[in-house]
Amino acid sequence: MDTDAIRAFAQASRGGPRLIGVDLGTRTIGLALSDLGRQIASPLETIRRVKFTPDAARLRLLCERHAVGGLVVGLPLNMDGSEGVRVQSTRSFVRNLKPLLDLPVLFHDERLSTAVVTRALIEADTSRARRSQLVDKLAAAYILQGCLDRMRGLVESEDDEPEPG
């Protein structure tokens, strides 16, 4: 992920203390919410996709309710880093969302997020039915947490730099 893009997003998203992570699927949208200090991502909910307008309205309502300053949207890159049809669909969703939800958006690489979450749920002996209820919002939390960690790492590395003298 581009360091400059993360810095610009961190600056632009100061309009609200929290961030929402979005795992956009074809049938569901997993959502996660950061804490007020932007340190920890927690699963929020899974939206069963119907049509763009009601899906966007639900996302907008949650952003308003939780005083969200920006969206971190998982970008489903191919394993080789190339962009495929799912990336185009994700970018299109965000482009259509922009006029309805005036918040900064940061795309974050989501490769393997669902696989990591699914593996953890299997290791925790979670039933298949329960996994299907949890996986999308947990994947959103995984994506958002990765972004929060990168943002925190940038701030810490900037704090360690000597001041010009």
N, CA, C and O of each residue as an XYZ file, in Angstrom:
660
protein
N       0.857     -1.176      0.000
C       0.000      0.000      0.000
C       0.895      1.229      0.000
O       1.938      1.257      0.653
N       0.478      2.219     -0.727
C       1.230      3.450     -0.903
C       1.229      4.273      0.397
O       0.172      4.637      0.914
N       2.413      4.554      0.903
C       2.560      5.313      2.145
C       1.945      6.698      2.031
O       1.309      7.173      2.972
N       2.127      7.350      0.891
C       1.546      8.682      0.695
C       0.024      8.628      0.729
O      -0.621      9.529      1.265
N      -0.552      7.569      0.158
C      -2.013      7.424      0.163
C      -2.527      7.253      1.590
O      -3.568      7.803      1.949
N      -1.795      6.491      2.402
C      -2.208      6.291      3.795
C      -2.132      7.607      4.560
O      -3.041      7.941      5.321
N      -1.051      8.352      4.359
C      -0.917      9.654      5.043
C      -2.040     10.603      4.634
O      -2.636     11.267      5.482
N      -2.327     10.665      3.336
C      -3.385     11.551      2.835
C      -4.740     11.137      3.404
O      -5.548     11.987      3.781
N      -4.983      9.836      3.463
C      -6.240      9.340      4.017
C      -6.350      9.681      5.505
O      -7.400     10.131      5.964
N      -5.276      9.467      6.250
C      -5.287      9.773      7.688
C      -5.606     11.244      7.916
O      -6.353     11.587      8.832
N      -5.050     12.097      7.097
C      -5.309     13.535      7.210
C      -6.751     13.863      6.828
O      -7.425     14.618      7.530
N      -7.224     13.297      5.716
C      -8.564     13.604      5.213
C      -9.665     13.035      6.094
O     -10.769     13.579      6.129
N      -9.385     11.952      6.805
C     -10.432     11.289      7.579
C     -10.557     11.830      9.002
O     -11.195     11.200      9.845
N      -9.977     12.952      9.271
C     -10.041     13.529     10.618
C     -11.404     14.118     10.950
O     -11.600     14.618     12.058
N     -12.355     14.069     10.011
C     -13.689     14.600     10.255
C     -14.485     13.780     11.259
O     -15.503     14.255     11.761
N     -14.054     12.580     11.560
C     -14.712     11.721     12.539
C     -13.677     10.824     13.172
O     -12.681     10.475     12.538
N     -13.902     10.445     14.425
C     -12.870      9.691     15.134
C     -12.742      8.223     14.717
O     -11.701      7.608     14.945
N     -13.764      7.671     14.125
C     -13.752      6.245     13.802
C     -13.608      6.010     12.297
O     -13.860      6.896     11.479
N     -13.201      4.808     11.968
C     -13.160      4.359     10.578
C     -14.011      3.105     10.458
O     -14.159      2.345     11.415
N     -14.567      2.901      9.272
C     -15.293      1.663      8.993
C     -14.500      0.891      7.956
O     -14.057      1.444      6.949
N     -14.328     -0.402      8.220
C     -13.717     -1.312      7.263
C     -14.816     -2.005      6.478
O     -15.847     -2.380      7.036
N     -14.590     -2.173      5.176
C     -15.605     -2.746      4.304
C     -15.015     -3.915      3.530
O     -14.007     -3.775      2.837
N     -15.659     -5.073      3.658
C     -15.324     -6.244      2.856
C     -16.497     -6.468      1.918
O     -17.509     -7.053      2.305
N     -16.358     -6.001      0.682
C     -17.445     -6.008     -0.290
C     -17.458     -7.327     -1.049
O     -16.534     -7.638     -1.800
N     -18.516     -8.092     -0.841
C     -18.687     -9.348     -1.561
C     -19.839     -9.246     -2.537
O     -20.506     -8.215     -2.611
N     -20.073    -10.298     -3.279
C     -21.161    -10.277     -4.246
C     -22.522    -10.437     -3.579
O     -23.522     -9.924     -4.079
N     -22.565    -11.158     -2.433
C     -23.838    -11.375     -1.735
C     -23.940    -10.631     -0.412
O     -25.042    -10.406      0.088
N     -22.807    -10.249      0.158
C     -22.810     -9.588      1.463
C     -21.763     -8.479      1.495
O     -20.858     -8.423      0.663
N     -21.917     -7.603      2.479
C     -20.925     -6.569      2.760
C     -20.588     -6.699      4.240
O     -21.424     -6.444      5.107
N     -19.363     -7.094      4.510
C     -18.913     -7.189      5.891
C     -18.408     -5.833      6.346
O     -17.702     -5.145      5.609
N     -18.771     -5.451      7.563
C     -18.374     -4.149      8.100
C     -17.698     -4.312      9.460
O     -18.076     -5.155     10.273
N     -16.694     -3.482      9.674
C     -15.998     -3.431     10.961
C     -15.837     -1.969     11.343
O     -15.865     -1.086     10.486
N     -15.668     -1.721     12.630
C     -15.585     -0.365     13.149
C     -14.352     -0.229     14.026
O     -14.054     -1.109     14.834
N     -13.639      0.877     13.863
C     -12.490      1.122     14.735
C     -12.966      1.750     16.035
O     -14.072      2.287     16.114
N     -12.123      1.677     17.044
C     -12.402      2.382     18.288
C     -12.108      3.871     18.073
O     -11.622      4.262     17.012
N     -12.397      4.682     19.062
C     -12.220      6.130     18.936
C     -10.757      6.524     18.723
O     -10.477      7.528     18.068
N      -9.836      5.751     19.264
C      -8.413      6.051     19.108
C      -7.800      5.461     17.855
O      -6.602      5.610     17.615
N      -8.622      4.786     17.050
C      -8.162      4.147     15.809
C      -7.016      3.163     16.056
O      -6.027      3.128     15.324
N      -7.186      2.372     17.108
C      -6.188      1.362     17.449
C      -6.686     -0.051     17.161
O      -5.917     -0.909     16.728
N      -7.975     -0.291     17.401
C      -8.523     -1.641     17.343
C      -9.750     -1.671     16.430
O     -10.627     -0.811     16.515
N      -9.793     -2.675     15.562
C     -10.952     -2.893     14.692
C     -11.808     -4.001     15.278
O     -11.293     -5.035     15.702
N     -13.114     -3.783     15.300
C     -14.058     -4.783     15.797
C     -15.112     -5.052     14.736
O     -15.542     -4.130     14.043
N     -15.532     -6.305     14.600
C     -16.605     -6.612     13.648
C     -17.862     -5.828     14.008
O     -18.191     -5.681     15.185
N     -18.560     -5.328     12.998
C     -19.765     -4.540     13.241
C     -21.014     -5.286     12.792
O     -21.866     -5.629     13.612
N     -21.124     -5.538     11.497
C     -22.291     -6.262     10.999
C     -22.043     -6.724      9.575
O     -21.078     -6.324      8.923
N     -22.944     -7.577      9.115
C     -22.918     -8.043      7.734
C     -24.220     -7.615      7.084
O     -25.308     -7.935      7.563
N     -24.093     -6.892      5.995
C     -25.267     -6.467      5.224
C     -25.504     -7.507      4.130
O     -24.603     -7.811      3.349
N     -26.703     -8.042      4.081
C     -27.083     -8.922      2.973
C     -27.418     -8.021      1.796
O     -28.364     -7.236      1.861
N     -26.655     -8.128      0.730
C     -26.843     -7.232     -0.402
C     -28.182     -7.482     -1.083
O     -28.589     -8.621     -1.314
N     -28.848     -6.378     -1.394
C     -30.125     -6.414     -2.089
C     -29.950     -5.689     -3.420
O     -29.906     -6.304     -4.486
N     -29.850     -4.378     -3.327
C     -29.566     -3.504     -4.461
C     -28.677     -2.391     -3.937
O     -28.559     -2.196     -2.727
N     -28.053     -1.665     -4.851
C     -27.107     -0.644     -4.432
C     -27.737      0.372     -3.486
O     -27.152      0.672     -2.444
N     -28.900      0.906     -3.812
C     -29.494      1.993     -3.023
C     -29.738      1.603     -1.563
O     -29.306      2.341     -0.677
N     -30.408      0.484     -1.265
C     -30.590      0.140      0.154
C     -29.274     -0.258      0.831
O     -29.095     -0.003      2.022
N     -28.365     -0.871      0.096
C     -27.060     -1.220      0.676
C     -26.303      0.049      1.067
O     -25.738      0.132      2.157
N     -26.297      1.022      0.180
C     -25.612      2.289      0.442
C     -26.290      3.056      1.574
O     -25.618      3.696      2.383
N     -27.611      2.992      1.634
C     -28.352      3.685      2.697
C     -27.992      3.098      4.066
O     -27.830      3.844      5.031
N     -27.867      1.789      4.157
C     -27.497      1.157      5.429
C     -26.085      1.565      5.833
O     -25.830      1.875      6.997
N     -25.175      1.564      4.874
C     -23.796      1.961      5.152
C     -23.742      3.419      5.599
O     -23.021      3.763      6.536
N     -24.499      4.262      4.932
C     -24.536      5.688      5.299
C     -25.079      5.878      6.716
O     -24.530      6.660      7.493
N     -26.148      5.168      7.050
C     -26.734      5.248      8.387
C     -25.704      4.852      9.454
O     -25.586      5.520     10.482
N     -24.973      3.783      9.212
C     -23.971      3.334     10.178
C     -22.833      4.346     10.306
O     -22.321      4.576     11.402
N     -22.441      4.945      9.192
C     -21.387      5.965      9.229
C     -21.824      7.171     10.054
O     -21.042      7.712     10.836
N     -23.061      7.584      9.878
C     -23.582      8.719     10.646
C     -23.726      8.367     12.128
O     -23.361      9.158     12.998
N     -24.254      7.189     12.403
C     -24.486      6.752     13.782
C     -23.185      6.665     14.579
O     -23.161      6.971     15.772
N     -22.109      6.249     13.921
C     -20.844      6.034     14.624
C     -19.818      7.146     14.400
O     -18.645      6.982     14.736
N     -20.249      8.268     13.839
C     -19.355      9.415     13.600
C     -18.078      8.979     12.873
O     -16.963      9.192     13.349
N     -18.278      8.372     11.722
C     -17.161      7.827     10.946
C     -16.494      8.918     10.120
O     -17.157      9.764      9.520
N     -15.170      8.877     10.103
C     -14.397      9.860      9.344
C     -13.892      9.348      8.013
O     -13.415     10.139      7.200
N     -13.982      8.039      7.761
C     -13.508      7.496      6.497
C     -13.774      6.008      6.386
O     -14.076      5.332      7.369
N     -13.652      5.514      5.152
C     -13.876      4.103      4.858
C     -12.578      3.459      4.402
O     -11.833      4.036      3.610
N     -12.313      2.273      4.901
C     -11.204      1.448      4.428
C     -11.854      0.269      3.716
O     -12.469     -0.592      4.346
N     -11.710      0.244      2.400
C     -12.385     -0.747      1.574
C     -11.378     -1.785      1.095
O     -10.350     -1.446      0.507
N     -11.684     -3.044      1.350
C     -10.821     -4.124      0.895
C     -10.792     -4.184     -0.623
O     -11.836     -4.166     -1.275
N      -9.603     -4.255     -1.172
C      -9.432     -4.343     -2.619
C      -9.030     -5.779     -2.950
O      -7.936     -6.217     -2.593
N      -9.915     -6.512     -3.633
C      -9.668     -7.938     -3.887
C      -8.715     -8.187     -5.064
O      -9.127     -8.647     -6.129
N      -7.453     -7.878     -4.849
C      -6.450     -8.088     -5.893
C      -6.239     -9.576     -6.131
O      -6.459    -10.396     -5.240
N      -5.813     -9.913     -7.338
C      -5.422    -11.284     -7.631
C      -4.149    -11.601     -6.858
O      -3.457    -10.686     -6.413
N      -3.834    -12.859     -6.695
C      -2.657    -13.247     -5.908
C      -1.362    -12.665     -6.477
O      -0.410    -12.447     -5.728
N      -1.309    -12.412     -7.780
C      -0.104    -11.816     -8.383
C      -0.101    -10.294     -8.302
O       0.802     -9.647     -8.832
N      -1.107     -9.717     -7.640
C      -1.190     -8.270     -7.467
C      -1.934     -7.552     -8.573
O      -2.137     -6.341     -8.492
N      -2.343     -8.270     -9.603
C      -3.066     -7.638    -10.710
C      -4.526     -7.401    -10.317
O      -5.030     -7.970     -9.348
N      -5.180     -6.551    -11.092
C      -6.579     -6.223    -10.838
C      -7.471     -6.981    -11.807
O      -7.223     -7.001    -13.012
N      -8.507     -7.599    -11.272
C      -9.449     -8.349    -12.091
C     -10.840     -7.747    -12.022
O     -11.017     -6.581    -11.669
N     -11.815     -8.560    -12.363
C     -13.211     -8.130    -12.416
C     -13.719     -7.685    -11.040
O     -14.451     -6.700    -10.941
N     -13.336     -8.403     -9.981
C     -13.812     -8.045     -8.638
C     -13.285     -6.678     -8.199
O     -13.982     -5.942     -7.500
N     -12.056     -6.336     -8.604
C     -11.518     -5.012     -8.282
C     -12.325     -3.947     -9.011
O     -12.659     -2.915     -8.429
N     -12.639     -4.189    -10.272
C     -13.444     -3.230    -11.038
C     -14.804     -3.033    -10.382
O     -15.296     -1.908    -10.295
N     -15.406     -4.109     -9.927
C     -16.707     -4.034     -9.266
C     -16.616     -3.234     -7.962
O     -17.498     -2.431     -7.657
N     -15.548     -3.460     -7.200
C     -15.351     -2.733     -5.942
C     -15.158     -1.248     -6.203
O     -15.771     -0.414     -5.537
N     -14.317     -0.916     -7.161
C     -14.090      0.492     -7.503
C     -15.382      1.155     -7.991
O     -15.641      2.316     -7.673
N     -16.182      0.432     -8.752
C     -17.455      0.952     -9.246
C     -18.418      1.223     -8.084
O     -19.086      2.257     -8.061
N     -18.488      0.305     -7.130
C     -19.338      0.490     -5.958
C     -18.939      1.761     -5.221
O     -19.797      2.568     -4.862
N     -17.640      1.943     -4.994
C     -17.152      3.123     -4.270
C     -17.429      4.395     -5.074
O     -17.815      5.416     -4.504
N     -17.236      4.339     -6.374
C     -17.512      5.504     -7.228
C     -18.980      5.910     -7.126
O     -19.291      7.099     -7.060
N     -19.882      4.931     -7.113
C     -21.316      5.222     -6.980
C     -21.682      5.679     -5.574
O     -22.655      6.411     -5.390
N     -20.910      5.252     -4.584
C     -21.167      5.615     -3.195
C     -20.745      7.054     -2.884
O     -21.366      7.720     -2.056
N     -19.698      7.525     -3.545
C     -19.110      8.842     -3.258
C     -20.137      9.982     -3.199
O     -20.108     10.756     -2.243
N     -21.038     10.117     -4.175
C     -22.002     11.234     -4.097
C     -22.973     11.114     -2.916
O     -23.527     12.118     -2.468
N     -23.180      9.904     -2.415
C     -24.118      9.674     -1.323
C     -23.461      9.751      0.055
O     -24.130      9.980      1.063
N     -22.152      9.556      0.081
C     -21.430      9.473      1.340
C     -20.105     10.201      1.160
O     -19.133      9.636      0.659
N     -20.082     11.443      1.571
C     -18.912     12.286      1.340
C     -17.837     12.030      2.398
O     -17.605     12.844      3.292
N     -17.190     10.869      2.265
C     -16.122     10.487      3.174
C     -14.915     10.033      2.364
O     -15.070      9.481      1.275
N     -13.726     10.258      2.884
C     -12.545      9.747      2.186
C     -12.527      8.216      2.227
O     -12.984      7.595      3.186
N     -11.990      7.636      1.164
C     -11.915      6.184      1.034
C     -10.473      5.788      0.778
O      -9.774      6.416     -0.017
N     -10.040      4.746      1.458
C      -8.728      4.165      1.218
C      -8.934      2.715      0.842
O      -9.580      1.964      1.572
N      -8.388      2.316     -0.296
C      -8.430      0.916     -0.689
C      -7.259      0.204     -0.014
O      -6.132      0.700     -0.023
N      -7.538     -0.965      0.572
C      -6.521     -1.732      1.281
C      -6.529     -3.162      0.731
O      -7.585     -3.785      0.623
N      -5.378     -3.662      0.396
C      -5.220     -5.011     -0.149
C      -5.862     -6.021      0.798
O      -5.514     -6.095      1.976
N      -6.796     -6.792      0.268
C      -7.496     -7.757      1.119
C      -7.137     -9.200      0.792
O      -7.811    -10.120      1.255
N      -6.087     -9.414      0.002
C      -5.729    -10.792     -0.353
C      -5.589    -11.644      0.900
O      -4.940    -11.253      1.871
N      -6.194    -12.784      0.857
C      -6.148    -13.805      1.914
C      -6.899    -13.449      3.196
O      -6.866    -14.231      4.147
N      -7.574    -12.301      3.260
C      -8.277    -11.943      4.492
C      -9.347    -12.971      4.845
O      -9.431    -13.393      5.999
N     -10.154    -13.377      3.895
C     -11.205    -14.351      4.168
C     -10.602    -15.703      4.529
O     -11.109    -16.396      5.411
N      -9.523    -16.078      3.850
C      -8.877    -17.364      4.146
C      -8.308    -17.380      5.559
O      -8.444    -18.376      6.270
N      -7.675    -16.291      5.972
C      -7.104    -16.216      7.325
C      -8.212    -16.314      8.375
O      -8.090    -17.051      9.353
N      -9.281    -15.570      8.161
C     -10.391    -15.563      9.115
C     -11.064    -16.934      9.161
O     -11.366    -17.442     10.240
N     -11.296    -17.526      8.006
C     -11.928    -18.842      7.952
C     -11.074    -19.877      8.670
O     -11.598    -20.696      9.425
N      -9.774    -19.848      8.442
C      -8.870    -20.788      9.108
C      -8.942    -20.625     10.630
O      -8.978    -21.615     11.361
N      -8.963    -19.379     11.100
C      -9.045    -19.138     12.549
C     -10.365    -19.667     13.112
O     -10.389    -20.232     14.206
N     -11.451    -19.488     12.381
C     -12.745    -19.981     12.849
C     -12.778    -21.508     12.878
O     -13.352    -22.100     13.792
N     -12.166    -22.143     11.887
C     -12.104    -23.604     11.872
C     -11.273    -24.106     13.047
O     -11.653    -25.069     13.714
N     -10.138    -23.454     13.301
C      -9.286    -23.844     14.427
C     -10.013    -23.657     15.761
O      -9.732    -24.361     16.731
N     -10.945    -22.708     15.803
C     -11.732    -22.482     17.019
C     -12.937    -23.408     17.081
O     -13.786    -23.280     17.964
N     -13.007    -24.351     16.129
C     -14.069    -25.346     16.074
C     -15.452    -24.711     15.930
O     -16.427    -25.167     16.527
N     -15.514    -23.660     15.131
C     -16.782    -22.974     14.864
C     -17.544    -23.746     13.795
O     -16.961    -24.185     12.804
N     -18.834    -23.908     13.997
C     -19.649    -24.662     13.034
C     -19.693    -23.934     11.693
O     -19.474    -22.725     11.616
N     -19.974    -24.683     10.663
C     -20.051    -24.110      9.308
C     -21.109    -23.001      9.253
O     -20.881    -21.957      8.642
N     -22.243    -23.222      9.880
C     -23.315    -22.213      9.879
C     -22.858    -20.942     10.584
O     -23.102    -19.836     10.100
N     -22.204    -21.097     11.712
C     -21.722    -19.925     12.463
C     -20.623    -19.205     11.689
O     -20.571    -17.975     11.687
N     -19.736    -19.969     11.026
C     -18.681    -19.353     10.212
C     -19.290    -18.476      9.131
O     -18.808    -17.371      8.879
N     -20.350    -18.964      8.488
C     -20.960    -18.176      7.416
C     -21.576    -16.882      7.948
O     -21.670    -15.896      7.216
N     -21.997    -16.875      9.218
C     -22.540    -15.659      9.834
C     -21.441    -14.656     10.167
O     -21.676    -13.447     10.145
N     -20.257    -15.146     10.472
C     -19.189    -14.295     10.999
C     -18.135    -13.874      9.991
O     -17.533    -12.812     10.145
N     -17.899    -14.666      8.979
C     -16.693    -14.505      8.163
C     -16.582    -13.128      7.502
O     -15.484    -12.574      7.450
N     -17.657    -12.570      7.007
C     -17.571    -11.298      6.280
C     -17.213    -10.128      7.196
O     -16.352     -9.316      6.858
N     -17.866    -10.041      8.346
C     -17.536     -8.929      9.239
C     -16.177     -9.134      9.908
O     -15.498     -8.161     10.234
N     -15.776    -10.383     10.114
C     -14.432    -10.632     10.636
C     -13.366    -10.302      9.588
O     -12.299     -9.792      9.928
N     -13.652    -10.591      8.325
C     -12.718    -10.224      7.257
C     -12.602     -8.703      7.166
O     -11.512     -8.178      6.937
N     -13.717     -7.993      7.344
C     -13.674     -6.527      7.351
C     -12.819     -6.020      8.506
O     -12.065     -5.060      8.348
N     -12.933     -6.664      9.668
C     -12.116     -6.276     10.822
C     -10.637     -6.548     10.554
O      -9.777     -5.764     10.953
N     -10.347     -7.649      9.884
C      -8.967     -7.998      9.532
C      -8.376     -6.938      8.589
O      -7.239     -6.500      8.768
N      -9.158     -6.539      7.593
C      -8.731     -5.509      6.634
C      -8.500     -4.188      7.353
O      -7.459     -3.554      7.180
N      -9.482     -3.771      8.166
C      -9.379     -2.504      8.880
C      -8.207     -2.522      9.859
O      -7.481     -1.533      9.966
N      -8.011     -3.632     10.575
C      -6.909     -3.706     11.532
C      -5.564     -3.582     10.821
O      -4.650     -2.937     11.335
N      -5.436     -4.193      9.647
C      -4.201     -4.064      8.872
C      -3.918     -2.620      8.518
O      -2.773     -2.171      8.584
N      -4.957     -1.889      8.143
C      -4.798     -0.475      7.808
C      -4.455      0.344      9.056
O      -3.569      1.197      9.007
N      -5.139      0.098     10.158
C      -4.855      0.826     11.403
C      -3.406      0.600     11.836
O      -2.731      1.532     12.272
N      -2.937     -0.635     11.714
C      -1.553     -0.943     12.083
C      -0.569     -0.190     11.195
O       0.438      0.325     11.679
N      -0.859     -0.126      9.895
C       0.008      0.620      8.978
C       0.001      2.113      9.300
O       1.049      2.758      9.273
N      -1.168      2.659      9.601
C      -1.264      4.074      9.947
C      -0.476      4.367     11.219
O       0.251      5.357     11.291
N      -0.623      3.500     12.223
C       0.093      3.678     13.476
C       1.598      3.553     13.256
O       2.377      4.307     13.839
N       2.006      2.608     12.422
C       3.423      2.434     12.111
C       4.018      3.656     11.441
O       5.164      4.015     11.713
N       3.256      4.303     10.570
C       3.738      5.522      9.918
C       3.922      6.645     10.923
O       4.922      7.362     10.886
N       2.962      6.796     11.815
C       3.046      7.857     12.824
C       4.243      7.612     13.737
O       4.985      8.541     14.056
N       4.431      6.362     14.159
C       5.548      6.037     15.049
C       6.886      6.251     14.368
O       7.827      6.743     14.992
N       6.986      5.882     13.077
C       8.262      6.072     12.382
C       8.552      7.559     12.161
O       9.712      7.970     12.169
N       7.507      8.366     11.964
C       7.702      9.800     11.813
C       8.115     10.436     13.138
O       8.893     11.389     13.168
N       7.577      9.888     14.237
C       7.954     10.409     15.570
C       9.413     10.094     15.892
O      10.052     10.829     16.644
N       9.942      9.009     15.332
C      11.328      8.598     15.594
C      12.355      9.389     14.784
O      13.541      9.390     15.116
N      11.901     10.063     13.717
C      12.817     10.824     12.874
C      13.339     12.036     13.630
O      12.581     12.717     14.321
N      14.644     12.306     13.497
C      15.189     13.500     14.159
C      14.643     14.766     13.507
O      14.407     14.815     12.300
N      14.451     15.779     14.333
C      13.964     17.051     13.810
C      15.087     17.749     13.066
O      16.247     17.670     13.470
N      14.739     18.450     11.953
C      15.773     19.152     11.219
C      16.423     20.192     12.108
O      15.766     20.879     12.890
N      17.727     20.285     11.964
C      18.380     21.098     12.944
C      19.109     22.234     12.507
O      19.682     22.953     13.325
